[in-house]
């Protein structure tokens, strides 16, 4: 009679272990499916890679610096031209 309850507990433990294994499998399948969906979604978006973004940001920064230098040079030329025109009228 000792075999009866012990055997039931053994079977119950086996079912629990099998259930945990099934749950792990389902979890892995769900993660794999989610990753595939996320990768597909991101692939369909028109995103740039970080390296490409950094390169373009650096180019824009250099262009801003160059524009500022050119703006200063243009303003200096305008002042010289205005001074020359003013001196020519005298």
SULQUIQUI-V407419 format. One record per residue. RES is the residue in one small letter. SS is DSSP state (A for helix, B for strand, O for the rest). Layout:
BEGIN
RES SS
RES SS
END
This chain:
BEGIN
x O
x A
x A
x A
x A
x A
x A
x A
x A
x A
x A
x A
x A
x A
x A
x A
x A
x A
x A
x A
x A
x A
x A
x A
x A
x A
x A
x A
x A
x A
x A
x A
x A
x A
x A
x A
x A
x A
x A
x A
x A
x A
x A
x A
x O
x O
x O
x O
x O
x A
x A
x A
x A
x A
x A
x A
x A
x A
x A
x A
x A
x A
x A
x A
x A
x A
x A
x A
x A
x A
x A
x A
x A
x A
x A
x A
x A
x A
x A
x A
x A
x A
x A
x A
x A
x A
x A
x A
x A
x O
END
